[in-house]
Amino acid sequence: MHFQVLAQQSRVLSVRPRRSIRLLVASACAVALLMVLAASSASAGETKTFTGEKICRLPFVTIAPPNPGGYCLITQANIKILVGSKDYYTDAHITPTLVGGVLVNVLTSPVLIRATDRRGSTASGHCTYYYPTATTLGHGLCIYSSGTGKLAGFHARLVIGSPTSAGVTVIGPYWFDRDDHGDDENGDD
């Protein structure tokens, strides 16, 4: 009987260290996973809000979209190298589309922003714009997914507002998908 009690205590003592080791290993894995997640989100950069205006009509631009070579002039932006830049509509098409029972002209095109910095930084994406009608406001969406120079790794999802005398408002989240921002994107070289 005394032998059975000793055997039982021995099993209990050997189980406790195994549980402690499992708990330690699980904790270490959790900490490692959290560190990896924190590092990956930090390397993607923080999301900021872009605010600006652009104008796409004559006489403010020499060629307006959807004409070949058409572009919009970015007149205001909280990213310094985009103020005064041109947003080229590289393959613009207007398609009449029925939206909520109303026939609307919809402009779609790949786009390329040429920044005003000395490097000639660019950002590439795609824009869709729903022209205003007698009963609907104009609005659109531009999604940028890459860039070069100071705009390398540039991503944005920009909502285009209704036309005003100053152009259209542009607002939305942007971020840089790169480990190092290098030079500040608001710089001028």
N, CA, C and O atoms as a DFTB+ gen file, in Angstrom:
756 C
 N C O
     1  1       0.825      -1.166       0.000
     2  2       0.000       0.000       0.000
     3  2       0.884       1.250       0.000
     4  3       0.649       2.192      -0.757
     5  1       1.894       1.240       0.854
     6  2       2.819       2.354       0.917
     7  2       3.487       2.560      -0.447
     8  3       3.754       3.695      -0.840
     9  1       3.749       1.495      -1.150
    10  2       4.360       1.555      -2.472
    11  2       3.407       2.212      -3.475
    12  3       3.847       2.979      -4.331
    13  1       2.093       1.913      -3.376
    14  2       1.101       2.509      -4.279
    15  2       0.995       4.018      -4.064
    16  3       0.877       4.762      -5.038
    17  1       1.035       4.487      -2.820
    18  2       0.967       5.916      -2.520
    19  2       2.185       6.625      -3.105
    20  3       2.057       7.708      -3.677
    21  1       3.362       6.023      -2.966
    22  2       4.572       6.624      -3.524
    23  2       4.506       6.695      -5.052
    24  3       4.938       7.682      -5.648
    25  1       3.971       5.659      -5.676
    26  2       3.850       5.635      -7.132
    27  2       2.882       6.716      -7.595
    28  3       3.120       7.383      -8.602
    29  1       1.780       6.888      -6.851
    30  2       0.791       7.894      -7.181
    31  2       1.386       9.303      -7.037
    32  3       1.172      10.152      -7.902
    33  1       2.119       9.551      -5.971
    34  2       2.750      10.848      -5.770
    35  2       3.776      11.120      -6.866
    36  3       3.924      12.254      -7.321
    37  1       4.457      10.108      -7.272
    38  2       5.456      10.244      -8.332
    39  2       4.792      10.669      -9.641
    40  3       5.307      11.529     -10.355
    41  1       3.631      10.053      -9.956
    42  2       2.898      10.429     -11.170
    43  2       2.411      11.877     -11.091
    44  3       2.500      12.614     -12.073
    45  1       1.900      12.284      -9.934
    46  2       1.417      13.656      -9.749
    47  2       2.561      14.641      -9.932
    48  3       2.409      15.661     -10.603
    49  1       3.704      14.335      -9.335
    50  2       4.853      15.223      -9.453
    51  2       5.365      15.308     -10.890
    52  3       5.842      16.364     -11.304
    53  1       5.278      14.230     -11.655
    54  2       5.761      14.256     -13.036
    55  2       4.758      14.957     -13.953
    56  3       5.158      15.485     -14.991
    57  1       3.459      14.982     -13.603
    58  2       2.450      15.669     -14.403
    59  2       2.572      17.176     -14.228
    60  3       2.447      17.923     -15.198
    61  1       2.813      17.626     -13.005
    62  2       2.896      19.072     -12.749
    63  2       4.008      19.739     -13.565
    64  3       3.760      20.790     -14.155
    65  1       5.207      19.184     -13.626
    66  2       6.233      19.827     -14.459
    67  2       5.841      19.843     -15.938
    68  3       6.156      20.805     -16.639
    69  1       5.160      18.801     -16.428
    70  2       4.731      18.784     -17.829
    71  2       3.726      19.900     -18.090
    72  3       3.796      20.555     -19.130
    73  1       2.795      20.128     -17.168
    74  2       1.828      21.215     -17.323
    75  2       2.542      22.559     -17.305
    76  3       2.214      23.450     -18.089
    77  1       3.500      22.705     -16.427
    78  2       4.257      23.959     -16.343
    79  2       5.038      24.203     -17.619
    80  3       5.106      25.333     -18.102
    81  1       5.626      23.154     -18.164
    82  2       6.385      23.290     -19.409
    83  2       5.441      23.657     -20.553
    84  3       5.770      24.521     -21.365
    85  1       4.269      23.014     -20.632
    86  2       3.292      23.339     -21.676
    87  2       2.846      24.802     -21.569
    88  3       2.747      25.506     -22.574
    89  1       2.582      25.242     -20.347
    90  2       2.163      26.613     -20.118
    91  2       3.267      27.591     -20.532
    92  3       2.990      28.623     -21.144
    93  1       4.492      27.269     -20.203
    94  2       5.629      28.110     -20.568
    95  2       5.791      28.167     -22.087
    96  3       6.002      29.244     -22.644
    97  1       5.696      27.032     -22.754
    98  2       5.828      26.986     -24.213
    99  2       4.683      27.762     -24.860
   100  3       4.917      28.525     -25.798
   101  1       3.457      27.585     -24.384
   102  2       2.306      28.305     -24.937
   103  2       2.471      29.814     -24.756
   104  3       2.172      30.584     -25.668
   105  1       2.937      30.230     -23.604
   106  2       3.151      31.657     -23.343
   107  2       4.224      32.220     -24.264
   108  3       4.065      33.310     -24.813
   109  1       5.312      31.483     -24.433
   110  2       6.398      31.936     -25.304
   111  2       5.917      32.058     -26.753
   112  3       6.281      33.006     -27.449
   113  1       5.102      31.105     -27.207
   114  2       4.559      31.169     -28.572
   115  2       3.639      32.380     -28.729
   116  3       3.684      33.062     -29.752
   117  1       2.816      32.647     -27.735
   118  2       1.908      33.793     -27.795
   119  2       2.701      35.094     -27.865
   120  3       2.367      35.975     -28.657
   121  1       3.723      35.225     -27.066
   122  2       4.553      36.430     -27.078
   123  2       5.243      36.583     -28.431
   124  3       5.295      37.686     -28.975
   125  1       5.770      35.495     -28.977
   126  2       6.441      35.543     -30.277
   127  2       5.459      35.953     -31.371
   128  3       5.802      36.761     -32.234
   129  1       4.253      35.412     -31.347
   130  2       3.243      35.762     -32.343
   131  2       2.871      37.239     -32.251
   132  3       2.755      37.913     -33.274
   133  1       2.686      37.738     -31.053
   134  2       2.365      39.156     -30.880
   135  2       3.489      40.047     -31.391
   136  3       3.231      41.096     -31.982
   137  1       4.725      39.639     -31.169
   138  2       5.864      40.432     -31.658
   139  2       5.889      40.458     -33.184
   140  3       6.159      41.500     -33.780
   141  1       5.611      39.322     -33.818
   142  2       5.585      39.258     -35.280
   143  2       4.469      40.144     -35.819
   144  3       4.683      40.891     -36.773
   145  1       3.281      40.071     -35.220
   146  2       2.162      40.899     -35.673
   147  2       2.464      42.376     -35.488
   148  3       2.166      43.178     -36.373
   149  1       3.037      42.743     -34.379
   150  2       3.370      44.152     -34.134
   151  2       4.405      44.644     -35.131
   152  3       4.303      45.764     -35.632
   153  1       5.390      43.823     -35.420
   154  2       6.437      44.215     -36.368
   155  2       5.869      44.368     -37.766
   156  3       6.248      45.301     -38.474
   157  1       4.974      43.484     -38.190
   158  2       4.438      43.568     -39.546
   159  2       3.532      44.780     -39.706
   160  3       3.553      45.422     -40.757
   161  1       2.740      45.110     -38.695
   162  2       1.889      46.284     -38.828
   163  2       2.715      47.564     -38.764
   164  3       2.367      48.551     -39.413
   165  1       3.779      47.568     -38.010
   166  2       4.637      48.751     -37.946
   167  2       5.367      48.953     -39.265
   168  3       5.562      50.092     -39.690
   169  1       5.777      47.865     -39.926
   170  2       6.512      48.012     -41.173
   171  2       5.601      48.472     -42.302
   172  3       6.080      49.070     -43.265
   173  1       4.301      48.208     -42.211
   174  2       3.381      48.647     -43.244
   175  2       3.144      50.143     -43.170
   176  3       2.609      50.723     -44.115
   177  1       3.524      50.783     -42.080
   178  2       3.338      52.217     -41.936
   179  2       1.950      52.524     -41.427
   180  3       1.038      51.698     -41.468
   181  1       1.828      53.738     -40.950
   182  2       0.534      54.115     -40.401
   183  2      -0.361      54.685     -41.484
   184  3       0.114      55.252     -42.468
   185  1      -1.656      54.528     -41.292
   186  2      -2.631      55.082     -42.216
   187  2      -2.915      56.521     -41.811
   188  3      -3.156      56.819     -40.642
   189  1      -2.882      57.397     -42.794
   190  2      -3.171      58.814     -42.579
   191  2      -4.336      59.198     -43.484
   192  3      -4.763      58.407     -44.325
   193  1      -4.847      60.408     -43.310
   194  2      -5.955      60.882     -44.141
   195  2      -5.440      61.917     -45.134
   196  3      -4.839      62.923     -44.757
   197  1      -5.691      61.646     -46.404
   198  2      -5.359      62.594     -47.464
   199  2      -6.526      63.558     -47.618
   200  3      -7.685      63.142     -47.637
   201  1      -6.222      64.841     -47.728
   202  2      -7.239      65.839     -48.039
   203  2      -6.686      66.755     -49.121
   204  3      -5.527      67.167     -49.071
   205  1      -7.519      67.061     -50.085
   206  2      -7.081      67.934     -51.159
   207  2      -8.209      68.277     -52.103
   208  3      -9.371      67.953     -51.860
   209  1      -7.843      68.940     -53.185
   210  2      -8.776      69.298     -54.258
   211  2      -8.060      69.130     -55.585
   212  3      -6.846      69.303     -55.696
   213  1      -8.859      68.786     -56.588
   214  2      -8.315      68.762     -57.947
   215  2      -9.363      69.339     -58.885
   216  3     -10.562      69.321     -58.606
   217  1      -8.870      69.853     -60.006
   218  2      -9.756      70.429     -61.004
   219  2      -9.425      69.806     -62.353
   220  3      -8.259      69.640     -62.711
   221  1     -10.472      69.467     -63.092
   222  2     -10.277      68.676     -64.311
   223  2     -10.837      69.340     -65.558
   224  3     -10.992      68.675     -66.582
   225  1     -11.146      70.631     -65.505
   226  2     -11.800      71.262     -66.649
   227  2     -10.987      72.460     -67.168
   228  3     -10.151      73.044     -66.479
   229  1     -11.294      72.778     -68.431
   230  2     -10.712      73.957     -69.054
   231  2     -11.247      75.191     -68.346
   232  3     -12.387      75.121     -67.886
   233  1     -10.577      76.271     -68.212
   234  2      -9.235      76.602     -68.691
   235  2      -8.135      76.247     -67.688
   236  3      -6.979      76.626     -67.880
   237  1      -8.483      75.522     -66.622
   238  2      -7.503      75.196     -65.581
   239  2      -6.515      74.119     -66.021
   240  3      -5.389      74.064     -65.528
   241  1      -6.939      73.268     -66.946
   242  2      -6.055      72.260     -67.541
   243  2      -6.109      72.446     -69.048
   244  3      -7.116      72.914     -69.579
   245  1      -5.051      72.090     -69.734
   246  2      -5.034      72.266     -71.193
   247  2      -5.778      71.143     -71.912
   248  3      -6.330      71.360     -72.991
   249  1      -5.799      69.950     -71.327
   250  2      -6.537      68.820     -71.909
   251  2      -7.314      68.152     -70.773
   252  3      -6.720      67.663     -69.813
   253  1      -8.620      68.134     -70.885
   254  2      -9.455      67.554     -69.825
   255  2      -9.789      66.093     -70.145
   256  3      -9.957      65.733     -71.310
   257  1      -9.885      65.262     -69.117
   258  2     -10.357      63.890     -69.346
   259  2     -11.799      63.949     -69.856
   260  3     -12.536      64.839     -69.433
   261  1     -12.223      63.088     -70.705
   262  2     -11.634      61.824     -71.141
   263  2     -10.790      61.925     -72.396
   264  3     -10.425      60.897     -72.968
   265  1     -10.468      63.136     -72.846
   266  2      -9.655      63.284     -74.049
   267  2      -8.291      62.626     -73.866
   268  3      -7.762      62.609     -72.755
   269  1      -7.710      62.079     -74.948
   270  2      -6.362      61.502     -74.839
   271  2      -5.390      62.541     -74.287
   272  3      -5.360      63.679     -74.757
   273  1      -4.606      62.156     -73.301
   274  2      -3.672      63.071     -72.645
   275  2      -4.336      63.907     -71.561
   276  3      -3.692      64.775     -70.971
   277  1      -5.615      63.659     -71.291
   278  2      -6.354      64.440     -70.308
   279  2      -5.840      64.221     -68.891
   280  3      -5.385      63.135     -68.533
   281  1      -5.926      65.280     -68.101
   282  2      -5.443      65.199     -66.721
   283  2      -6.243      66.141     -65.833
   284  3      -6.950      67.030     -66.308
   285  1      -6.108      65.919     -64.540
   286  2      -6.640      66.827     -63.529
   287  2      -5.450      67.459     -62.827
   288  3      -4.414      66.819     -62.647
   289  1      -5.598      68.698     -62.438
   290  2      -4.556      69.414     -61.713
   291  2      -4.883      69.367     -60.221
   292  3      -5.962      69.793     -59.809
   293  1      -3.964      68.855     -59.419
   294  2      -4.179      68.817     -57.973
   295  2      -3.781      70.182     -57.427
   296  3      -2.605      70.546     -57.424
   297  1      -4.785      70.934     -56.964
   298  2      -4.569      72.319     -56.545
   299  2      -4.299      72.445     -55.052
   300  3      -3.658      73.404     -54.623
   301  1      -4.778      71.495     -54.256
   302  2      -4.531      71.486     -52.815
   303  2      -4.293      70.050     -52.387
   304  3      -4.934      69.125     -52.885
   305  1      -3.350      69.871     -51.443
   306  2      -3.068      68.529     -50.927
   307  2      -2.276      68.656     -49.633
   308  3      -1.469      69.572     -49.472
   309  1      -2.512      67.737     -48.726
   310  2      -1.725      67.750     -47.491
   311  2      -0.432      66.936     -47.642
   312  3       0.299      66.758     -46.668
   313  1      -0.149      66.449     -48.833
   314  2       1.159      65.874     -49.168
   315  2       1.806      66.883     -50.119
   316  3       1.376      67.041     -51.262
   317  1       2.830      67.551     -49.638
   318  2       3.419      68.697     -50.332
   319  2       3.778      68.416     -51.796
   320  3       3.517      69.256     -52.657
   321  1       4.363      67.265     -52.094
   322  2       4.814      66.990     -53.467
   323  2       3.657      66.733     -54.433
   324  3       3.884      66.562     -55.631
   325  1       2.423      66.704     -53.932
   326  2       1.271      66.527     -54.817
   327  2       0.605      67.855     -55.185
   328  3      -0.192      67.903     -56.122
   329  1       0.918      68.923     -54.467
   330  2       0.350      70.228     -54.810
   331  2       0.928      70.659     -56.158
   332  3       2.146      70.750     -56.317
   333  1       0.051      70.923     -57.126
   334  2       0.483      71.311     -58.466
   335  2       0.782      70.133     -59.373
   336  3       1.163      70.329     -60.527
   337  1       0.620      68.922     -58.881
   338  2       0.901      67.749     -59.720
   339  2      -0.263      67.472     -60.665
   340  3      -1.366      67.993     -60.493
   341  1       0.007      66.650     -61.653
   342  2      -1.013      66.296     -62.640
   343  2      -1.387      64.831     -62.464
   344  3      -0.531      63.964     -62.287
   345  1      -2.699      64.581     -62.517
   346  2      -3.256      63.234     -62.399
   347  2      -3.768      62.850     -63.794
   348  3      -4.877      63.220     -64.179
   349  1      -2.945      62.102     -64.545
   350  2      -3.259      61.760     -65.934
   351  2      -4.225      60.588     -66.003
   352  3      -4.045      59.575     -65.327
   353  1      -5.248      60.743     -66.828
   354  2      -6.210      59.670     -67.115
   355  2      -5.717      58.993     -68.389
   356  3      -5.922      59.502     -69.491
   357  1      -5.067      57.844     -68.230
   358  2      -4.287      57.269     -69.336
   359  2      -5.104      56.469     -70.353
   360  3      -4.624      56.236     -71.463
   361  1      -6.305      56.048     -70.014
   362  2      -7.152      55.309     -70.958
   363  2      -8.615      55.522     -70.564
   364  3      -9.323      54.581     -70.207
   365  1      -9.045      56.779     -70.636
   366  2     -10.369      57.155     -70.137
   367  2     -11.488      56.767     -71.095
   368  3     -11.379      56.901     -72.314
   369  1     -12.563      56.282     -70.492
   370  2     -13.773      55.925     -71.245
   371  2     -14.983      56.407     -70.461
   372  3     -15.025      56.322     -69.234
   373  1     -15.976      56.919     -71.204
   374  2     -17.249      57.286     -70.588
   375  2     -18.293      56.291     -71.055
   376  3     -18.463      56.049     -72.250
   377  1     -18.982      55.726     -70.086
   378  2     -20.005      54.737     -70.376
   379  2     -21.316      55.177     -69.733
   380  3     -21.359      55.397     -68.523
   381  1     -22.396      55.311     -70.525
   382  2     -23.699      55.587     -69.921
   383  2     -24.139      54.357     -69.105
   384  3     -24.140      53.233     -69.606
   385  1     -24.507      54.594     -67.851
   386  2     -24.845      53.502     -66.945
   387  2     -26.114      53.865     -66.184
   388  3     -26.284      55.003     -65.748
   389  1     -27.008      52.881     -66.028
   390  2     -28.224      53.084     -65.263
   391  2     -27.920      52.902     -63.778
   392  3     -27.542      51.812     -63.349
   393  1     -28.085      53.971     -62.991
   394  2     -27.807      53.933     -61.554
   395  2     -29.065      54.401     -60.827
   396  3     -29.449      55.567     -60.922
   397  1     -29.700      53.485     -60.102
   398  2     -30.918      53.846     -59.363
   399  2     -32.011      54.407     -60.257
   400  3     -32.733      55.320     -59.856
   401  1     -32.138      53.874     -61.454
   402  2     -33.175      54.326     -62.378
   403  2     -32.810      55.577     -63.154
   404  3     -33.626      56.067     -63.935
   405  1     -31.607      56.110     -62.965
   406  2     -31.156      57.321     -63.653
   407  2     -29.968      56.962     -64.543
   408  3     -29.035      56.283     -64.113
   409  1     -30.019      57.429     -65.789
   410  2     -28.905      57.204     -66.703
   411  2     -27.783      58.189     -66.372
   412  3     -27.983      59.402     -66.441
   413  1     -26.611      57.675     -66.014
   414  2     -25.475      58.483     -65.585
   415  2     -24.278      58.164     -66.469
   416  3     -24.034      57.003     -66.798
   417  1     -23.528      59.200     -66.855
   418  2     -22.269      58.973     -67.555
   419  2     -21.194      58.663     -66.520
   420  3     -21.003      59.418     -65.567
   421  1     -20.492      57.546     -66.715
   422  2     -19.466      57.099     -65.773
   423  2     -18.120      57.089     -66.485
   424  3     -17.945      56.421     -67.504
   425  1     -17.178      57.836     -65.935
   426  2     -15.817      57.881     -66.467
   427  2     -14.970      56.874     -65.698
   428  3     -14.967      56.888     -64.467
   429  1     -14.260      56.011     -66.392
   430  2     -13.320      55.079     -65.756
   431  2     -11.996      55.153     -66.495
   432  3     -11.953      55.313     -67.715
   433  1     -10.913      55.033     -65.730
   434  2      -9.600      55.095     -66.358
   435  2      -8.503      54.694     -65.391
   436  3      -8.593      54.962     -64.192
   437  1      -7.454      54.045     -65.917
   438  2      -6.221      53.966     -65.130
   439  2      -5.691      55.395     -65.003
   440  3      -5.883      56.213     -65.903
   441  1      -5.024      55.694     -63.886
   442  2      -4.503      57.043     -63.661
   443  2      -3.040      56.985     -63.222
   444  3      -2.576      55.990     -62.666
   445  1      -2.336      58.076     -63.488
   446  2      -0.938      58.203     -63.089
   447  2      -0.709      59.629     -62.605
   448  3      -0.839      60.584     -63.370
   449  1      -0.369      59.760     -61.333
   450  2      -0.015      61.078     -60.785
   451  2       1.476      61.299     -60.995
   452  3       2.294      60.439     -60.670
   453  1       1.819      62.456     -61.540
   454  2       3.223      62.875     -61.652
   455  2       3.432      63.985     -60.629
   456  3       2.936      65.100     -60.790
   457  1       4.182      63.658     -59.568
   458  2       4.406      64.595     -58.470
   459  2       5.327      65.729     -58.897
   460  3       5.942      65.674     -59.962
   461  1       5.417      66.748     -58.063
   462  2       6.207      67.941     -58.394
   463  2       7.627      67.902     -57.833
   464  3       8.360      68.879     -57.982
   465  1       8.038      66.811     -57.197
   466  2       9.401      66.738     -56.657
   467  2      10.412      66.566     -57.785
   468  3      10.046      66.208     -58.905
   469  1      11.665      66.818     -57.491
   470  2      12.725      66.735     -58.506
   471  2      12.945      65.324     -59.026
   472  3      13.451      65.142     -60.134
   473  1      12.569      64.325     -58.237
   474  2      12.729      62.930     -58.670
   475  2      11.698      62.507     -59.703
   476  3      11.886      61.503     -60.389
   477  1      10.623      63.253     -59.821
   478  2       9.554      62.860     -60.740
   479  2       8.780      61.659     -60.221
   480  3       8.409      60.772     -60.989
   481  1       8.538      61.634     -58.925
   482  2       7.810      60.528     -58.302
   483  2       6.429      60.371     -58.930
   484  3       5.826      61.345     -59.381
   485  1       5.936      59.132     -58.953
   486  2       4.628      58.848     -59.533
   487  2       3.817      57.945     -58.607
   488  3       4.355      57.276     -57.725
   489  1       2.502      57.951     -58.838
   490  2       1.595      57.012     -58.169
   491  2       0.611      56.516     -59.222
   492  3       0.087      57.301     -60.013
   493  1       0.363      55.207     -59.224
   494  2      -0.526      54.594     -60.219
   495  2      -1.766      54.045     -59.562
   496  3      -1.733      53.567     -58.428
   497  1      -2.874      54.122     -60.300
   498  2      -4.118      53.587     -59.767
   499  2      -5.215      53.567     -60.802
   500  3      -4.956      53.480     -62.002
   501  1      -6.451      53.648     -60.324
   502  2      -7.630      53.602     -61.190
   503  2      -8.711      54.491     -60.592
   504  3      -8.951      54.457     -59.385
   505  1      -9.372      55.297     -61.444
   506  2     -10.441      56.181     -60.989
   507  2     -11.746      55.875     -61.713
   508  3     -11.759      55.516     -62.890
   509  1     -12.830      56.025     -60.983
   510  2     -14.189      55.948     -61.520
   511  2     -14.925      57.186     -61.033
   512  3     -14.899      57.502     -59.843
   513  1     -15.584      57.893     -61.957
   514  2     -16.308      59.104     -61.578
   515  2     -17.696      59.088     -62.218
   516  3     -17.836      58.892     -63.425
   517  1     -18.712      59.297     -61.388
   518  2     -20.102      59.371     -61.827
   519  2     -20.444      60.851     -62.008
   520  3     -20.514      61.603     -61.036
   521  1     -20.657      61.260     -63.260
   522  2     -20.957      62.667     -63.540
   523  2     -22.297      63.047     -62.911
   524  3     -23.194      62.212     -62.789
   525  1     -22.426      64.327     -62.511
   526  2     -23.711      64.765     -61.942
   527  2     -24.796      64.802     -63.021
   528  3     -24.519      64.983     -64.207
   529  1     -26.023      64.627     -62.571
   530  2     -27.192      64.764     -63.454
   531  2     -28.099      65.814     -62.831
   532  3     -27.742      66.439     -61.833
   533  1     -29.269      66.003     -63.421
   534  2     -30.227      66.960     -62.863
   535  2     -30.695      66.536     -61.473
   536  3     -31.119      67.375     -60.678
   537  1     -30.620      65.228     -61.175
   538  2     -31.132      64.729     -59.884
   539  2     -30.081      64.084     -58.994
   540  3     -30.383      63.724     -57.856
   541  1     -28.859      63.927     -59.478
   542  2     -27.812      63.285     -58.665
   543  2     -26.552      64.137     -58.647
   544  3     -26.261      64.862     -59.598
   545  1     -25.818      64.037     -57.563
   546  2     -24.544      64.739     -57.438
   547  2     -23.442      63.907     -58.077
   548  3     -23.527      62.680     -58.117
   549  1     -22.413      64.575     -58.573
   550  2     -21.254      63.855     -59.078
   551  2     -20.443      63.306     -57.915
   552  3     -20.385      63.914     -56.846
   553  1     -19.815      62.153     -58.127
   554  2     -18.975      61.544     -57.094
   555  2     -18.113      60.463     -57.733
   556  3     -18.395      59.997     -58.837
   557  1     -17.062      60.075     -57.024
   558  2     -16.189      59.058     -57.587
   559  2     -15.287      58.439     -56.548
   560  3     -15.366      58.740     -55.357
   561  1     -14.416      57.555     -57.039
   562  2     -13.469      56.849     -56.190
   563  2     -12.198      56.596     -56.987
   564  3     -12.248      56.091     -58.108
   565  1     -11.063      56.949     -56.403
   566  2      -9.756      56.656     -57.006
   567  2      -8.988      55.768     -56.038
   568  3      -8.868      56.079     -54.853
   569  1      -8.476      54.671     -56.553
   570  2      -7.696      53.742     -55.733
   571  2      -6.292      53.660     -56.322
   572  3      -6.106      53.283     -57.479
   573  1      -5.309      54.023     -55.498
   574  2      -3.901      53.964     -55.920
   575  2      -3.245      52.778     -55.231
   576  3      -3.464      52.532     -54.045
   577  1      -2.435      52.043     -55.995
   578  2      -1.868      50.807     -55.445
   579  2      -0.358      50.687     -55.592
   580  3       0.215      49.675     -55.190
   581  1       0.294      51.689     -56.153
   582  2       1.760      51.626     -56.256
   583  2       2.309      53.013     -56.545
   584  3       1.568      53.940     -56.871
   585  1       3.621      53.133     -56.420
   586  2       4.265      54.403     -56.705
   587  2       5.750      54.246     -56.890
   588  3       6.310      53.173     -56.667
   589  1       6.393      55.339     -57.305
   590  2       7.842      55.350     -57.490
   591  2       8.421      56.558     -56.760
   592  3       7.690      57.469     -56.372
   593  1       9.733      56.557     -56.579
   594  2      10.404      57.679     -55.924
   595  2       9.873      57.879     -54.519
   596  3       9.765      56.923     -53.751
   597  1       9.542      59.104     -54.178
   598  2       9.017      59.396     -52.841
   599  2       7.636      58.808     -52.615
   600  3       7.166      58.746     -51.479
   601  1       6.982      58.375     -53.683
   602  2       5.670      57.744     -53.558
   603  2       5.755      56.218     -53.671
   604  3       4.735      55.557     -53.869
   605  1       6.957      55.657     -53.548
   606  2       7.112      54.198     -53.591
   607  2       6.273      53.569     -52.485
   608  3       6.306      54.014     -51.338
   609  1       5.529      52.540     -52.838
   610  2       4.687      51.848     -51.871
   611  2       3.416      52.597     -51.515
   612  3       2.742      52.244     -50.548
   613  1       3.073      53.640     -52.294
   614  2       1.894      54.463     -51.999
   615  2       0.609      53.703     -52.277
   616  3       0.450      53.082     -53.328
   617  1      -0.299      53.761     -51.324
   618  2      -1.642      53.199     -51.463
   619  2      -2.630      54.241     -50.961
   620  3      -2.371      54.919     -49.966
   621  1      -3.759      54.369     -51.644
   622  2      -4.791      55.310     -51.199
   623  2      -6.145      54.865     -51.730
   624  3      -6.250      54.220     -52.773
   625  1      -7.164      55.227     -50.985
   626  2      -8.563      55.005     -51.382
   627  2      -9.263      56.345     -51.207
   628  3      -9.725      56.676     -50.115
   629  1      -9.338      57.118     -52.299
   630  2      -9.757      58.511     -52.224
   631  2     -11.156      58.707     -52.805
   632  3     -11.435      58.316     -53.938
   633  1     -12.014      59.313     -52.015
   634  2     -13.375      59.630     -52.438
   635  2     -13.352      60.995     -53.116
   636  3     -12.795      61.961     -52.594
   637  1     -13.970      61.045     -54.288
   638  2     -14.022      62.275     -55.077
   639  2     -15.407      62.881     -54.889
   640  3     -16.421      62.220     -55.118
   641  1     -15.442      64.148     -54.470
   642  2     -16.706      64.817     -54.182
   643  2     -17.350      65.440     -55.409
   644  3     -16.864      65.299     -56.531
   645  1     -18.453      66.130     -55.165
   646  2     -19.199      66.810     -56.230
   647  2     -18.434      68.034     -56.714
   648  3     -17.680      68.644     -55.956
   649  1     -18.633      68.394     -57.986
   650  2     -17.928      69.548     -58.529
   651  2     -18.383      70.869     -57.903
   652  3     -19.562      71.071     -57.612
   653  1     -17.412      71.752     -57.708
   654  2     -17.657      73.120     -57.255
   655  2     -16.877      74.037     -58.188
   656  3     -16.234      73.556     -59.122
   657  1     -16.918      75.320     -57.961
   658  2     -16.146      76.236     -58.808
   659  2     -14.642      76.020     -58.651
   660  3     -13.869      76.358     -59.547
   661  1     -14.221      75.452     -57.500
   662  2     -12.796      75.201     -57.249
   663  2     -12.352      73.809     -57.698
   664  3     -11.171      73.480     -57.590
   665  1     -13.260      73.000     -58.191
   666  2     -12.922      71.638     -58.602
   667  2     -13.714      70.629     -57.801
   668  3     -14.897      70.833     -57.526
   669  1     -13.062      69.537     -57.424
   670  2     -13.706      68.504     -56.610
   671  2     -12.840      68.238     -55.380
   672  3     -11.614      68.331     -55.437
   673  1     -13.491      67.908     -54.279
   674  2     -12.739      67.543     -53.085
   675  2     -12.236      66.115     -53.228
   676  3     -12.849      65.282     -53.895
   677  1     -11.113      65.859     -52.590
   678  2     -10.502      64.530     -52.604
   679  2     -10.132      64.212     -51.163
   680  3      -9.372      64.952     -50.536
   681  1     -10.662      63.121     -50.638
   682  2     -10.365      62.774     -49.249
   683  2     -10.396      61.262     -49.078
   684  3     -11.203      60.572     -49.701
   685  1      -9.504      60.754     -48.223
   686  2      -9.507      59.331     -47.932
   687  2      -8.208      58.873     -47.313
   688  3      -7.248      59.638     -47.219
   689  1      -8.182      57.620     -46.891
   690  2      -6.985      57.080     -46.246
   691  2      -5.861      56.815     -47.249
   692  3      -6.097      56.442     -48.399
   693  1      -4.630      57.021     -46.771
   694  2      -3.465      56.639     -47.563
   695  2      -2.403      56.079     -46.630
   696  3      -2.391      56.368     -45.434
   697  1      -1.515      55.275     -47.195
   698  2      -0.418      54.692     -46.433
   699  2       0.683      54.283     -47.397
   700  3       0.484      54.228     -48.610
   701  1       1.831      54.002     -46.839
   702  2       2.972      53.541     -47.620
   703  2       3.274      52.115     -47.215
   704  3       3.467      51.824     -46.035
   705  1       3.314      51.234     -48.183
   706  2       3.585      49.823     -47.946
   707  2       5.085      49.582     -48.150
   708  3       5.514      49.011     -49.152
   709  1       5.855      50.031     -47.176
   710  2       7.302      49.851     -47.230
   711  2       7.827      49.975     -45.805
   712  3       7.197      50.593     -44.946
   713  1       8.981      49.380     -45.572
   714  2       9.571      49.371     -44.235
   715  2      10.116      50.732     -43.840
   716  3      10.079      51.107     -42.668
   717  1      10.617      51.464     -44.812
   718  2      11.299      52.716     -44.508
   719  2      10.724      53.796     -45.401
   720  3      10.705      53.637     -46.622
   721  1      10.260      54.880     -44.831
   722  2       9.734      55.976     -45.639
   723  2      10.849      56.744     -46.341
   724  3      10.581      57.620     -47.163
   725  1      12.103      56.416     -46.017
   726  2      13.201      57.126     -46.654
   727  2      13.056      58.603     -46.400
   728  3      12.941      59.038     -45.254
   729  1      13.062      59.382     -47.474
   730  2      12.829      60.816     -47.344
   731  2      11.358      61.046     -47.057
   732  3      10.499      60.272     -47.479
   733  1      11.086      62.090     -46.355
   734  2       9.713      62.468     -46.053
   735  2       8.974      62.767     -47.358
   736  3       9.470      63.524     -48.192
   737  1       7.773      62.167     -47.539
   738  2       7.017      62.385     -48.760
   739  2       6.577      63.825     -48.918
   740  3       6.144      64.218     -50.001
   741  1       6.679      64.630     -47.854
   742  2       6.338      66.038     -47.949
   743  2       7.539      66.896     -48.327
   744  3       7.423      68.118     -48.427
   745  1       8.687      66.266     -48.535
   746  2       9.886      67.016     -48.920
   747  2       9.797      67.486     -50.352
   748  3       8.821      67.205     -51.047
   749  1      10.819      68.205     -50.795
   750  2      10.738      68.761     -52.136
   751  2      11.894      68.353     -53.041
   752  3      12.082      68.951     -54.100
   753  1      12.677      67.340     -52.642
   754  2      13.757      66.974     -53.582
   755  2      13.465      65.736     -54.358
   756  3      14.281      65.316     -55.179
